[in-house]
Amino acid sequence: MKLAEGISRFGSLLTLTGVHAGGEIAGELGKLTQLRRLGVMDVAEENARKLYASIMEMQGLLSLSLEAKYTFDQGQLVLWDSLSPLPLLRKLWLEGPLEKIPNWPGSINNLTKPRLGYSHLSENPTSVQILMHEPAEKEH
């Protein structure tokens, strides 16, 4: 869905998915600091910096899904190392070609549901200490 400008006035919104990253939306999302679940489509180089800066304002985010904008000549998820680990993130879905696996997902302690889709990685992501920490065993 393409949102009109002004989404930031819904500051108490908890879930927002299926949103296109184009226009000023990428920057406005940073005002939705209460979000727990965010799904963004059409992430491209021209909107990635603003989008990632907005995501960094969402310290309570539990689920993040990012999908690259698909074009015939490009469509890669970019600037991944510009994101820092979000402390509460449990689900991380990255969809689209990646040049490499980002460094930061392995440092997210709560991450239990990682997913890479259509990444076109030449290396096996399970061989690179990426995405998943086992939750600590509960003591009886």
N, CA, C and O atoms as a GROMACS GRO file, in nm:
protein
  560
    1MET      N    1   0.084  -0.117   0.000
    1MET     CA    2   0.000   0.000   0.000
    1MET      C    3   0.088   0.123   0.000
    1MET      O    4   0.191   0.126   0.068
    2LYS      N    5   0.050   0.221  -0.073
    2LYS     CA    6   0.123   0.347  -0.074
    2LYS      C    7   0.049   0.442   0.018
    2LYS      O    8  -0.068   0.472  -0.002
    3LEU      N    9   0.120   0.489   0.118
    3LEU     CA   10   0.059   0.578   0.216
    3LEU      C   11   0.074   0.723   0.175
    3LEU      O   12   0.174   0.762   0.115
    4ALA      N   13  -0.025   0.802   0.207
    4ALA     CA   14  -0.015   0.945   0.188
    4ALA      C   15   0.071   1.002   0.300
    4ALA      O   16   0.080   0.943   0.408
    5GLU      N   17   0.132   1.115   0.275
    5GLU     CA   18   0.210   1.181   0.381
    5GLU      C   19   0.117   1.210   0.498
    5GLU      O   20  -0.003   1.231   0.480
    6GLY      N   21   0.174   1.210   0.617
    6GLY     CA   22   0.094   1.235   0.736
    6GLY      C   23   0.076   1.113   0.823
    6GLY      O   24   0.008   1.121   0.925
    7ILE      N   25   0.135   1.000   0.786
    7ILE     CA   26   0.123   0.878   0.866
    7ILE      C   27   0.178   0.900   1.006
    7ILE      O   28   0.138   0.831   1.100
    8SER      N   29   0.269   0.993   1.021
    8SER     CA   30   0.333   1.014   1.151
    8SER      C   31   0.234   1.063   1.257
    8SER      O   32   0.266   1.057   1.376
    9ARG      N   33   0.118   1.109   1.218
    9ARG     CA   34   0.020   1.155   1.318
    9ARG      C   35  -0.043   1.039   1.394
    9ARG      O   36  -0.112   1.060   1.494
   10PHE      N   37  -0.019   0.915   1.348
   10PHE     CA   38  -0.068   0.796   1.417
   10PHE      C   39   0.041   0.741   1.508
   10PHE      O   40   0.082   0.626   1.494
   11GLY      N   41   0.087   0.822   1.601
   11GLY     CA   42   0.201   0.790   1.686
   11GLY      C   43   0.183   0.670   1.775
   11GLY      O   44   0.283   0.616   1.824
   12SER      N   45   0.062   0.625   1.800
   12SER     CA   46   0.038   0.510   1.887
   12SER      C   47   0.024   0.380   1.810
   12SER      O   48  -0.005   0.275   1.870
   13LEU      N   49   0.042   0.384   1.680
   13LEU     CA   50   0.029   0.266   1.596
   13LEU      C   51   0.130   0.158   1.638
   13LEU      O   52   0.247   0.189   1.661
   14LEU      N   53   0.084   0.032   1.648
   14LEU     CA   54   0.171  -0.078   1.690
   14LEU      C   55   0.217  -0.166   1.573
   14LEU      O   56   0.326  -0.222   1.578
   15THR      N   57   0.135  -0.178   1.468
   15THR     CA   58   0.167  -0.263   1.354
   15THR      C   59   0.145  -0.187   1.226
   15THR      O   60   0.042  -0.122   1.208
   16LEU      N   61   0.242  -0.196   1.136
   16LEU     CA   62   0.231  -0.134   1.005
   16LEU      C   63   0.308  -0.223   0.907
   16LEU      O   64   0.430  -0.231   0.914
   17THR      N   65   0.236  -0.288   0.815
   17THR     CA   66   0.300  -0.378   0.720
   17THR      C   67   0.250  -0.351   0.580
   17THR      O   68   0.144  -0.290   0.561
   18GLY      N   69   0.326  -0.396   0.482
   18GLY     CA   70   0.286  -0.380   0.342
   18GLY      C   71   0.300  -0.238   0.290
   18GLY      O   72   0.232  -0.200   0.196
   19VAL      N   73   0.388  -0.161   0.351
   19VAL     CA   74   0.406  -0.020   0.317
   19VAL      C   75   0.516  -0.003   0.213
   19VAL      O   76   0.622  -0.065   0.225
   20HIS      N   77   0.493   0.079   0.112
   20HIS     CA   78   0.596   0.112   0.014
   20HIS      C   79   0.687   0.220   0.071
   20HIS      O   80   0.639   0.315   0.134
   21ALA      N   81   0.816   0.207   0.050
   21ALA     CA   82   0.914   0.297   0.110
   21ALA      C   83   0.931   0.429   0.036
   21ALA      O   84   1.005   0.515   0.084
   22GLY      N   85   0.867   0.448  -0.077
   22GLY     CA   86   0.889   0.566  -0.159
   22GLY      C   87   0.835   0.695  -0.100
   22GLY      O   88   0.762   0.694   0.000
   23GLY      N   89   0.872   0.805  -0.163
   23GLY     CA   90   0.827   0.937  -0.120
   23GLY      C   91   0.885   0.975   0.014
   23GLY      O   92   0.998   0.940   0.046
   24GLU      N   93   0.808   1.048   0.093
   24GLU     CA   94   0.854   1.093   0.224
   24GLU      C   95   0.821   0.994   0.336
   24GLU      O   96   0.853   1.019   0.452
   25ILE      N   97   0.759   0.884   0.300
   25ILE     CA   98   0.717   0.786   0.401
   25ILE      C   99   0.836   0.733   0.480
   25ILE      O  100   0.828   0.717   0.602
   26ALA      N  101   0.947   0.705   0.412
   26ALA     CA  102   1.064   0.649   0.480
   26ALA      C  103   1.108   0.738   0.596
   26ALA      O  104   1.144   0.687   0.702
   27GLY      N  105   1.105   0.868   0.579
   27GLY     CA  106   1.142   0.960   0.685
   27GLY      C  107   1.036   0.974   0.792
   27GLY      O  108   1.067   0.988   0.910
   28GLU      N  109   0.910   0.970   0.752
   28GLU     CA  110   0.799   0.986   0.847
   28GLU      C  111   0.786   0.869   0.943
   28GLU      O  112   0.739   0.886   1.055
   29LEU      N  113   0.828   0.751   0.900
   29LEU     CA  114   0.815   0.632   0.985
   29LEU      C  115   0.888   0.647   1.118
   29LEU      O  116   0.850   0.584   1.216
   30GLY      N  117   0.992   0.728   1.121
   30GLY     CA  118   1.069   0.748   1.244
   30GLY      C  119   0.988   0.810   1.357
   30GLY      O  120   1.028   0.802   1.473
   31LYS      N  121   0.876   0.870   1.325
   31LYS     CA  122   0.790   0.929   1.429
   31LYS      C  123   0.694   0.826   1.489
   31LYS      O  124   0.624   0.854   1.586
   32LEU      N  125   0.693   0.706   1.432
   32LEU     CA  126   0.608   0.598   1.483
   32LEU      C  127   0.690   0.512   1.578
   32LEU      O  128   0.713   0.394   1.553
   33THR      N  129   0.734   0.572   1.686
   33THR     CA  130   0.828   0.506   1.778
   33THR      C  131   0.763   0.395   1.860
   33THR      O  132   0.835   0.319   1.926
   34GLN      N  133   0.632   0.384   1.859
   34GLN     CA  134   0.564   0.279   1.935
   34GLN      C  135   0.547   0.150   1.856
   34GLN      O  136   0.500   0.050   1.910
   35LEU      N  137   0.587   0.151   1.728
   35LEU     CA  138   0.568   0.033   1.644
   35LEU      C  139   0.637  -0.089   1.704
   35LEU      O  140   0.748  -0.080   1.756
   36ARG      N  141   0.568  -0.202   1.695
   36ARG     CA  142   0.624  -0.331   1.738
   36ARG      C  143   0.649  -0.420   1.618
   36ARG      O  144   0.732  -0.510   1.623
   37ARG      N  145   0.575  -0.394   1.508
   37ARG     CA  146   0.588  -0.475   1.387
   37ARG      C  147   0.586  -0.383   1.266
   37ARG      O  148   0.495  -0.302   1.249
   38LEU      N  149   0.690  -0.395   1.182
   38LEU     CA  150   0.700  -0.310   1.063
   38LEU      C  151   0.739  -0.395   0.943
   38LEU      O  152   0.832  -0.475   0.950
   39GLY      N  153   0.666  -0.376   0.833
   39GLY     CA  154   0.697  -0.443   0.707
   39GLY      C  155   0.700  -0.341   0.595
   39GLY      O  156   0.600  -0.275   0.568
   40VAL      N  157   0.817  -0.327   0.530
   40VAL     CA  158   0.835  -0.225   0.427
   40VAL      C  159   0.878  -0.291   0.297
   40VAL      O  160   0.966  -0.377   0.295
   41MET      N  161   0.814  -0.249   0.188
   41MET     CA  162   0.844  -0.299   0.054
   41MET      C  163   0.911  -0.189  -0.027
   41MET      O  164   0.909  -0.072   0.011
   42ASP      N  165   0.968  -0.228  -0.138
   42ASP     CA  166   1.030  -0.134  -0.233
   42ASP      C  167   1.143  -0.054  -0.171
   42ASP      O  168   1.160   0.064  -0.200
   43VAL      N  169   1.222  -0.119  -0.086
   43VAL     CA  170   1.339  -0.053  -0.029
   43VAL      C  171   1.443  -0.042  -0.140
   43VAL      O  172   1.484  -0.143  -0.199
   44ALA      N  173   1.485   0.080  -0.168
   44ALA     CA  174   1.582   0.106  -0.275
   44ALA      C  175   1.689   0.200  -0.223
   44ALA      O  176   1.675   0.259  -0.116
   45GLU      N  177   1.795   0.212  -0.299
   45GLU     CA  178   1.907   0.296  -0.255
   45GLU      C  179   1.864   0.439  -0.224
   45GLU      O  180   1.914   0.500  -0.130
   46GLU      N  181   1.769   0.491  -0.302
   46GLU     CA  182   1.728   0.631  -0.282
   46GLU      C  183   1.647   0.653  -0.154
   46GLU      O  184   1.638   0.767  -0.107
   47ASN      N  185   1.589   0.550  -0.095
   47ASN     CA  186   1.512   0.570   0.027
   47ASN      C  187   1.569   0.495   0.148
   47ASN      O  188   1.517   0.507   0.259
   48ALA      N  189   1.675   0.418   0.128
   48ALA     CA  190   1.728   0.332   0.234
   48ALA      C  191   1.782   0.411   0.353
   48ALA      O  192   1.752   0.376   0.467
   49ARG      N  193   1.858   0.516   0.330
   49ARG     CA  194   1.916   0.591   0.442
   49ARG      C  195   1.809   0.647   0.534
   49ARG      O  196   1.818   0.632   0.656
   50LYS      N  197   1.708   0.712   0.478
   50LYS     CA  198   1.600   0.767   0.559
   50LYS      C  199   1.523   0.656   0.630
   50LYS      O  200   1.488   0.669   0.747
   51LEU      N  201   1.498   0.548   0.559
   51LEU     CA  202   1.425   0.437   0.618
   51LEU      C  203   1.502   0.379   0.737
   51LEU      O  204   1.444   0.357   0.843
   52TYR      N  205   1.630   0.353   0.720
   52TYR     CA  206   1.709   0.293   0.828
   52TYR      C  207   1.722   0.388   0.946
   52TYR      O  208   1.722   0.343   1.061
   53ALA      N  209   1.733   0.517   0.920
   53ALA     CA  210   1.736   0.614   1.030
   53ALA      C  211   1.603   0.611   1.106
   53ALA      O  212   1.602   0.620   1.228
   54SER      N  213   1.493   0.597   1.034
   54SER     CA  214   1.361   0.587   1.099
   54SER      C  215   1.350   0.460   1.182
   54SER      O  216   1.300   0.464   1.294
   55ILE      N  217   1.398   0.350   1.128
   55ILE     CA  218   1.391   0.222   1.201
   55ILE      C  219   1.470   0.231   1.331
   55ILE      O  220   1.429   0.173   1.431
   56MET      N  221   1.581   0.301   1.331
   56MET     CA  222   1.664   0.312   1.451
   56MET      C  223   1.593   0.388   1.563
   56MET      O  224   1.634   0.379   1.679
   57GLU      N  225   1.487   0.462   1.532
   57GLU     CA  226   1.407   0.531   1.633
   57GLU      C  227   1.308   0.437   1.701
   57GLU      O  228   1.249   0.473   1.803
   58MET      N  229   1.289   0.318   1.646
   58MET     CA  230   1.189   0.222   1.695
   58MET      C  231   1.254   0.119   1.786
   58MET      O  232   1.268   0.003   1.748
   59GLN      N  233   1.294   0.159   1.903
   59GLN     CA  234   1.368   0.072   1.993
   59GLN      C  235   1.284  -0.042   2.050
   59GLN      O  236   1.340  -0.136   2.107
   60GLY      N  237   1.152  -0.037   2.037
   60GLY     CA  238   1.066  -0.144   2.086
   60GLY      C  239   1.024  -0.241   1.977
   60GLY      O  240   0.939  -0.328   2.000
   61LEU      N  241   1.082  -0.229   1.858
   61LEU     CA  242   1.043  -0.311   1.744
   61LEU      C  243   1.073  -0.459   1.771
   61LEU      O  244   1.185  -0.495   1.809
   62LEU      N  245   0.972  -0.544   1.752
   62LEU     CA  246   0.986  -0.689   1.771
   62LEU      C  247   1.000  -0.764   1.639
   62LEU      O  248   1.064  -0.869   1.634
   63SER      N  249   0.941  -0.711   1.533
   63SER     CA  250   0.941  -0.778   1.404
   63SER      C  251   0.969  -0.677   1.293
   63SER      O  252   0.905  -0.571   1.286
   64LEU      N  253   1.065  -0.710   1.207
   64LEU     CA  254   1.102  -0.621   1.097
   64LEU      C  255   1.113  -0.702   0.969
   64LEU      O  256   1.184  -0.802   0.964
   65SER      N  257   1.042  -0.657   0.866
   65SER     CA  258   1.046  -0.720   0.736
   65SER      C  259   1.080  -0.613   0.633
   65SER      O  260   1.010  -0.512   0.623
   66LEU      N  261   1.186  -0.637   0.556
   66LEU     CA  262   1.228  -0.543   0.453
   66LEU      C  263   1.241  -0.616   0.321
   66LEU      O  264   1.305  -0.721   0.312
   67GLU      N  265   1.181  -0.560   0.217
   67GLU     CA  266   1.182  -0.621   0.085
   67GLU      C  267   1.240  -0.523  -0.015
   67GLU      O  268   1.195  -0.409  -0.024
   68ALA      N  269   1.340  -0.567  -0.091
   68ALA     CA  270   1.405  -0.481  -0.190
   68ALA      C  271   1.310  -0.447  -0.303
   68ALA      O  272   1.220  -0.524  -0.337
   69LYS      N  273   1.332  -0.331  -0.360
   69LYS     CA  274   1.259  -0.293  -0.480
   69LYS      C  275   1.317  -0.374  -0.595
   69LYS      O  276   1.438  -0.374  -0.616
   70TYR      N  277   1.233  -0.441  -0.669
   70TYR     CA  278   1.279  -0.525  -0.778
   70TYR      C  279   1.276  -0.449  -0.909
   70TYR      O  280   1.174  -0.394  -0.949
   71THR      N  281   1.391  -0.448  -0.975
   71THR     CA  282   1.402  -0.393  -1.110
   71THR      C  283   1.485  -0.493  -1.190
   71THR      O  284   1.546  -0.583  -1.132
   72PHE      N  285   1.487  -0.478  -1.320
   72PHE     CA  286   1.561  -0.573  -1.402
   72PHE      C  287   1.712  -0.557  -1.388
   72PHE      O  288   1.785  -0.655  -1.399
   73ASP      N  289   1.760  -0.435  -1.365
   73ASP     CA  290   1.905  -0.414  -1.361
   73ASP      C  291   1.961  -0.404  -1.219
   73ASP      O  292   2.082  -0.409  -1.201
   74GLN      N  293   1.875  -0.392  -1.120
   74GLN     CA  294   1.922  -0.386  -0.981
   74GLN      C  295   1.810  -0.426  -0.888
   74GLN      O  296   1.716  -0.492  -0.933
   75GLY      N  297   1.814  -0.391  -0.765
   75GLY     CA  298   1.710  -0.429  -0.673
   75GLY      C  299   1.769  -0.495  -0.551
   75GLY      O  300   1.714  -0.591  -0.497
   76GLN      N  301   1.880  -0.444  -0.508
   76GLN     CA  302   1.954  -0.504  -0.399
   76GLN      C  303   1.923  -0.432  -0.268
   76GLN      O  304   1.904  -0.311  -0.267
   77LEU      N  305   1.918  -0.508  -0.158
   77LEU     CA  306   1.906  -0.444  -0.027
   77LEU      C  307   2.042  -0.383   0.005
   77LEU      O  308   2.144  -0.451   0.003
   78VAL      N  309   2.042  -0.256   0.034
   78VAL     CA  310   2.168  -0.182   0.048
   78VAL      C  311   2.182  -0.123   0.188
   78VAL      O  312   2.085  -0.112   0.262
   79LEU      N  313   2.304  -0.085   0.221
   79LEU     CA  314   2.338  -0.010   0.343
   79LEU      C  315   2.309  -0.088   0.471
   79LEU      O  316   2.280  -0.026   0.574
   80TRP      N  317   2.316  -0.219   0.468
   80TRP     CA  318   2.280  -0.296   0.586
   80TRP      C  319   2.367  -0.266   0.706
   80TRP      O  320   2.317  -0.267   0.819
   81ASP      N  321   2.494  -0.239   0.687
   81ASP     CA  322   2.580  -0.214   0.802
   81ASP      C  323   2.551  -0.079   0.867
   81ASP      O  324   2.603  -0.049   0.974
   82SER      N  325   2.466   0.003   0.804
   82SER     CA  326   2.427   0.129   0.865
   82SER      C  327   2.321   0.109   0.973
   82SER      O  328   2.296   0.199   1.053
   83LEU      N  329   2.259  -0.008   0.976
   83LEU     CA  330   2.165  -0.041   1.083
   83LEU      C  331   2.243  -0.098   1.201
   83LEU      O  332   2.339  -0.172   1.183
   84SER      N  333   2.201  -0.063   1.318
   84SER     CA  334   2.259  -0.123   1.439
   84SER      C  335   2.158  -0.222   1.494
   84SER      O  336   2.040  -0.215   1.460
   85PRO      N  337   2.202  -0.313   1.579
   85PRO     CA  338   2.106  -0.409   1.635
   85PRO      C  339   1.995  -0.341   1.715
   85PRO      O  340   2.021  -0.252   1.795
   86LEU      N  341   1.874  -0.383   1.692
   86LEU     CA  342   1.760  -0.337   1.770
   86LEU      C  343   1.745  -0.435   1.886
   86LEU      O  344   1.733  -0.555   1.863
   87PRO      N  345   1.744  -0.387   2.008
   87PRO     CA  346   1.757  -0.475   2.124
   87PRO      C  347   1.647  -0.578   2.143
   87PRO      O  348   1.675  -0.686   2.195
   88LEU      N  349   1.525  -0.551   2.103
   88LEU     CA  350   1.414  -0.643   2.128
   88LEU      C  351   1.373  -0.726   2.006
   88LEU      O  352   1.283  -0.810   2.016
   89LEU      N  353   1.438  -0.704   1.893
   89LEU     CA  354   1.397  -0.767   1.768
   89LEU      C  355   1.399  -0.919   1.779
   89LEU      O  356   1.499  -0.979   1.820
   90ARG      N  357   1.285  -0.982   1.742
   90ARG     CA  358   1.273  -1.128   1.744
   90ARG      C  359   1.264  -1.186   1.605
   90ARG      O  360   1.318  -1.294   1.578
   91LYS      N  361   1.196  -1.115   1.516
   91LYS     CA  362   1.178  -1.163   1.378
   91LYS      C  363   1.246  -1.064   1.284
   91LYS      O  364   1.225  -0.944   1.294
   92LEU      N  365   1.326  -1.117   1.193
   92LEU     CA  366   1.392  -1.035   1.092
   92LEU      C  367   1.379  -1.106   0.959
   92LEU      O  368   1.432  -1.216   0.941
   93TRP      N  369   1.309  -1.046   0.867
   93TRP     CA  370   1.290  -1.102   0.734
   93TRP      C  371   1.351  -1.005   0.634
   93TRP      O  372   1.309  -0.890   0.624
   94LEU      N  373   1.450  -1.052   0.559
   94LEU     CA  374   1.514  -0.973   0.456
   94LEU      C  375   1.485  -1.041   0.323
   94LEU      O  376   1.517  -1.159   0.305
   95GLU      N  377   1.426  -0.968   0.231
   95GLU     CA  378   1.393  -1.027   0.102
   95GLU      C  379   1.451  -0.943  -0.010
   95GLU      O  380   1.421  -0.824  -0.023
   96GLY      N  381   1.535  -1.006  -0.089
   96GLY     CA  382   1.598  -0.940  -0.202
   96GLY      C  383   1.746  -0.972  -0.203
   96GLY      O  384   1.803  -1.014  -0.103
   97PRO      N  385   1.809  -0.950  -0.318
   97PRO     CA  386   1.951  -0.981  -0.331
   97PRO      C  387   2.038  -0.904  -0.232
   97PRO      O  388   2.019  -0.785  -0.210
   98LEU      N  389   2.132  -0.976  -0.174
   98LEU     CA  390   2.229  -0.916  -0.082
   98LEU      C  391   2.368  -0.938  -0.138
   98LEU      O  392   2.398  -1.044  -0.192
   99GLU      N  393   2.455  -0.837  -0.125
   99GLU     CA  394   2.595  -0.857  -0.163
   99GLU      C  395   2.663  -0.949  -0.063
   99GLU      O  396   2.742  -1.036  -0.100
  100LYS      N  397   2.631  -0.928   0.063
  100LYS     CA  398   2.691  -1.007   0.170
  100LYS      C  399   2.593  -1.010   0.287
  100LYS      O  400   2.498  -0.932   0.291
  101ILE      N  401   2.618  -1.098   0.379
  101ILE     CA  402   2.537  -1.104   0.500
  101ILE      C  403   2.582  -0.990   0.590
  101ILE      O  404   2.701  -0.973   0.612
  102PRO      N  405   2.489  -0.911   0.641
  102PRO     CA  406   2.528  -0.801   0.729
  102PRO      C  407   2.593  -0.854   0.857
  102PRO      O  408   2.567  -0.966   0.899
  103ASN      N  409   2.677  -0.772   0.918
  103ASN     CA  410   2.750  -0.811   1.038
  103ASN      C  411   2.663  -0.814   1.163
  103ASN      O  412   2.688  -0.895   1.252
  104TRP      N  413   2.564  -0.727   1.173
  104TRP     CA  414   2.496  -0.705   1.300
  104TRP      C  415   2.393  -0.807   1.343
  104TRP      O  416   2.371  -0.817   1.464
  105PRO      N  417   2.325  -0.887   1.258
  105PRO     CA  418   2.221  -0.975   1.310
  105PRO      C  419   2.270  -1.075   1.414
  105PRO      O  420   2.194  -1.111   1.504
  106GLY      N  421   2.394  -1.120   1.405
  106GLY     CA  422   2.445  -1.216   1.501
  106GLY      C  423   2.456  -1.162   1.642
  106GLY      O  424   2.472  -1.238   1.736
  107SER      N  425   2.447  -1.029   1.656
  107SER     CA  426   2.458  -0.970   1.790
  107SER      C  427   2.322  -0.939   1.852
  107SER      O  428   2.315  -0.876   1.958
  108ILE      N  429   2.214  -0.981   1.789
  108ILE     CA  430   2.080  -0.959   1.843
  108ILE      C  431   2.043  -1.080   1.928
  108ILE      O  432   2.014  -1.187   1.874
  109ASN      N  433   2.043  -1.064   2.056
  109ASN     CA  434   2.021  -1.176   2.148
  109ASN      C  435   1.883  -1.237   2.140
  109ASN      O  436   1.868  -1.357   2.163
  110ASN      N  437   1.780  -1.159   2.109
  110ASN     CA  438   1.642  -1.209   2.110
  110ASN      C  439   1.596  -1.265   1.976
  110ASN      O  440   1.484  -1.315   1.966
  111LEU      N  441   1.680  -1.258   1.874
  111LEU     CA  442   1.638  -1.299   1.741
  111LEU      C  443   1.614  -1.449   1.735
  111LEU      O  444   1.706  -1.528   1.755
  112THR      N  445   1.489  -1.488   1.707
  112THR     CA  446   1.454  -1.630   1.702
  112THR      C  447   1.397  -1.672   1.567
  112THR      O  448   1.390  -1.792   1.538
  113LYS      N  449   1.354  -1.576   1.485
  113LYS     CA  450   1.294  -1.612   1.356
  113LYS      C  451   1.356  -1.530   1.244
  113LYS      O  452   1.294  -1.436   1.194
  114PRO      N  453   1.478  -1.567   1.203
  114PRO     CA  454   1.537  -1.498   1.088
  114PRO      C  455   1.491  -1.561   0.957
  114PRO      O  456   1.458  -1.680   0.953
  115ARG      N  457   1.488  -1.482   0.853
  115ARG     CA  458   1.452  -1.536   0.722
  115ARG      C  459   1.520  -1.453   0.615
  115ARG      O  460   1.513  -1.330   0.616
  116LEU      N  461   1.586  -1.520   0.522
  116LEU     CA  462   1.642  -1.455   0.404
  116LEU      C  463   1.566  -1.510   0.285
  116LEU      O  464   1.554  -1.631   0.269
  117GLY      N  465   1.516  -1.422   0.201
  117GLY     CA  466   1.444  -1.465   0.082
  117GLY      C  467   1.507  -1.406  -0.042
  117GLY      O  468   1.534  -1.286  -0.047
  118TYR      N  469   1.530  -1.490  -0.142
  118TYR     CA  470   1.584  -1.445  -0.270
  118TYR      C  471   1.714  -1.366  -0.253
  118TYR      O  472   1.736  -1.268  -0.323
  119SER      N  473   1.798  -1.409  -0.160
  119SER     CA  474   1.919  -1.333  -0.128
  119SER      C  475   2.027  -1.348  -0.234
  119SER      O  476   2.112  -1.260  -0.248
  120HIS      N  477   2.027  -1.457  -0.310
  120HIS     CA  478   2.128  -1.484  -0.412
  120HIS      C  479   2.269  -1.483  -0.356
  120HIS      O  480   2.364  -1.448  -0.425
  121LEU      N  481   2.283  -1.522  -0.230
  121LEU     CA  482   2.415  -1.527  -0.167
  121LEU      C  483   2.493  -1.645  -0.223
  121LEU      O  484   2.436  -1.752  -0.248
  122SER      N  485   2.624  -1.626  -0.243
  122SER     CA  486   2.707  -1.735  -0.292
  122SER      C  487   2.754  -1.825  -0.179
  122SER      O  488   2.792  -1.940  -0.202
  123GLU      N  489   2.752  -1.773  -0.056
  123GLU     CA  490   2.790  -1.855   0.058
  123GLU      C  491   2.665  -1.900   0.134
  123GLU      O  492   2.561  -1.833   0.129
  124ASN      N  493   2.675  -2.011   0.202
  124ASN     CA  494   2.565  -2.064   0.280
  124ASN      C  495   2.550  -1.980   0.406
  124ASN      O  496   2.642  -1.976   0.487
  125PRO      N  497   2.436  -1.913   0.427
  125PRO     CA  498   2.421  -1.826   0.543
  125PRO      C  499   2.429  -1.900   0.676
  125PRO      O  500   2.459  -1.838   0.778
  126THR      N  501   2.402  -2.030   0.677
  126THR     CA  502   2.411  -2.102   0.803
  126THR      C  503   2.555  -2.126   0.844
  126THR      O  504   2.582  -2.154   0.960
  127SER      N  505   2.649  -2.116   0.748
  127SER     CA  506   2.789  -2.135   0.782
  127SER      C  507   2.852  -2.007   0.837
  127SER      O  508   2.961  -2.012   0.894
  128VAL      N  509   2.786  -1.897   0.821
  128VAL     CA  510   2.836  -1.770   0.872
  128VAL      C  511   2.756  -1.742   0.997
  128VAL      O  512   2.634  -1.735   0.987
  129GLN      N  513   2.814  -1.726   1.108
  129GLN     CA  514   2.739  -1.712   1.232
  129GLN      C  515   2.644  -1.595   1.221
  129GLN      O  516   2.673  -1.485   1.269
  130ILE      N  517   2.534  -1.617   1.159
  130ILE     CA  518   2.441  -1.509   1.133
  130ILE      C  519   2.329  -1.513   1.231
  130ILE      O  520   2.357  -1.489   1.348
  131LEU      N  521   2.233  -1.535   1.205
  131LEU     CA  522   2.106  -1.490   1.246
  131LEU      C  523   2.045  -1.551   1.369
  131LEU      O  524   1.944  -1.497   1.415
  132MET      N  525   2.091  -1.654   1.425
  132MET     CA  526   2.007  -1.709   1.529
  132MET      C  527   2.082  -1.744   1.654
  132MET      O  528   2.184  -1.814   1.650
  133HIS      N  529   2.032  -1.697   1.762
  133HIS     CA  530   2.076  -1.736   1.896
  133HIS      C  531   1.968  -1.825   1.952
  133HIS      O  532   1.850  -1.795   1.939
  134GLU      N  533   2.007  -1.933   2.013
  134GLU     CA  534   1.908  -2.016   2.081
  134GLU      C  535   1.867  -1.947   2.208
  134GLU      O  536   1.953  -1.895   2.280
  135PRO      N  537   1.737  -1.943   2.241
  135PRO     CA  538   1.695  -1.882   2.368
  135PRO      C  539   1.754  -1.960   2.484
  135PRO      O  540   1.772  -2.081   2.477
  136ALA      N  541   1.783  -1.888   2.590
  136ALA     CA  542   1.843  -1.952   2.709
  136ALA      C  543   1.745  -2.054   2.766
  136ALA      O  544   1.624  -2.032   2.770
  137GLU      N  545   1.800  -2.167   2.811
  137GLU     CA  546   1.717  -2.270   2.875
  137GLU      C  547   1.668  -2.217   3.008
  137GLU      O  548   1.742  -2.152   3.082
  138LYS      N  549   1.544  -2.245   3.039
  138LYS     CA  550   1.489  -2.207   3.170
  138LYS      C  551   1.532  -2.308   3.273
  138LYS      O  552   1.530  -2.428   3.249
  139GLU      N  553   1.570  -2.258   3.387
  139GLU     CA  554   1.608  -2.349   3.495
  139GLU      C  555   1.482  -2.398   3.564
  139GLU      O  556   1.384  -2.326   3.579
  140HIS      N  557   1.487  -2.523   3.606
  140HIS     CA  558   1.371  -2.583   3.673
  140HIS      C  559   1.381  -2.565   3.822
  140HIS      O  560   1.292  -2.608   3.896
   0.00000   0.00000   0.00000
